[in-house]
Amino acid sequence: MAEITAQHTRRRLRTGGNQWLWLVVLAAAVVYFGSFRGGSFSTEWATDFDAARQAAAETGRPLLVEFSSASCPYCVRMDREVLSHPDVQTALESLQTVRVDAWKDEALASRFAVQGVPAYVILTPDGEVAGRLDGFHPVERFITFLRCAGPRAAP
């Protein structure tokens, strides 16, 4: 009888340990996948292109237009790995920003010849294109884009 109880106890301990492991893995997955659409942003992203363009014209700031889609894995990755980075957030402080869903606003995407997402366009306060970057890029490359195209867009 004691041997059966010992085997039963060992089996419960092994199974219980696996249950805790699966619980930890599940919790980590929820945290990871639950943060898909961006990290903590200090930058306010407008969603109305016309209002953002008007604000850029009034303030004299360049306008960064992000063409993306919530269903785009590279857009999600840009949010999570690049746009939420503190150095990128600092570089974005001098820009007016707007996020446009390229699939919902196809006319605007077509106007800027967007063929894939993510795509980033920097406009001067009067609406001229000062720079463009297509696709996913690491933090350093994105900051270089902002620093090179941003000053060209400034009045």
N, C-alpha and C positions, 0 to 999 in steps of 0.2 A: 504494500500500500504506500509506503514512504517513497518508494522508487517512482511510482506513478505520479505522486504529488510533485516530486522534484522535476520530473520531465515536463509536467504541465506548467510549473512555475517558470522553467527555462524557456519554454515555448512562448509563454505570455510575455516574458521580458524581451525576447527577440522581436516579437510582433509589435509590442508597445514601442520599442525603440524605432522600428520602421515607421510607425504611425507618426511619431514626433518628427522624424526626418521629413516625411511627406508634408506634414503641416508647415514646417519651416520653408520647404521649397515652394509650397503653394503661397505662403505669405510673401516671400520674396518676389514671386511672379506677379502677384497683385500689385505690389509696390512698383515694380519695374514697368509693367504694361499699363498701369493706371496713370503713369506720368507721361504718356505718349505725346500729348500735344503741348509740349513745352515744359520748361522748368520754371523757376521763379524769375519773372521778368520785372525789371524796373521800367522798361520801355513800354509806353502805352501804344498799342497797335490799333489804329482806326480800321474800320471795315467799310467805310463809305469813301470811295475814291474821290468823288467830286468835292466832298467836304474837306478831305485831307489836302487835296490840291489847292482849294481855296485858303485853307489855314497856312499852307506853305507859302502861298503868294503874299498873304498878309504879314507873315512873320519874316519873310525873306530867307527862309530855310529851305535847303534842298529836300526833295521828297523821295524816300526809298519805298518803292512798290515791290511787295513780295507777292508773286503769283504762286499759289500752292493749292493743295487739296488735302483735306483731312484723311483721305484714303491713300495718300501717297507715302510709301515708306521712307523715301529720301527726304520728304518735307518734314516728317515726324522726326527723323534723325537730325536734320538741321536744327529744329527747335530744341531738341534734347541736348545735343552735343555742341552746337555752335552759337545759336542765338541767345541761349541762356548763359553763356560764358561771360564772366565779369568784364573781361577786356572788350568783348564785342558790345556789351551793354554800355560801356563807357564811350566807345566809338559811335554808338547810335544816338547819344545824347544831343548831338548837334543837328540831327535830322528829324524831319517829320516822317512818320512811318504809317504805312497802310498795308493791310493784308487783304488780298483779293483771291477768292476761290476761282481759279482759272476755268473750271468746268461749269460753274454757275454763271459767270460773267464772260461768256465766250467772245462777245463783241469787244470788250476791253482787252482781253488777251490777244485777240486778232489784231487790234490796233497797234499793239507793241510786238507783234510777230512772235508771240509765245507759242512754242511748239511742244514744250514739255515742262514739267515742274520738278523741282522748284526753279523759279527764275526770278532774278532781282534786277530792277531797273531803277537808276537814280535819275531824277528829273531836276532841272533847275527850277527856281521859283516861278519862272514864266512858262514852264512845261516842256522845255527842250530836253532831249535825252543826253545825259552827261556820262553815263556808264551803264554797263550791263554785265551780268554774270549768270550763267545758266548752270543748273545742276548742283549737286552736293559738293561742298568744298570744306576743308578743315579750317579751324579758327584762324590760323595765321594768314591763309589765302583770303578769307573773307574780310579780315581787318585790312589787308593790303588793298582790296577792292574798295572798301569804304574810304580809306585814306586817299587813294588816288582819284577816284571819281567824285568824291564828296567836295573837295576844294574846287574842282572844275565846275561844280554845280552852284557853288556859293556866288552871290552877287559881287 
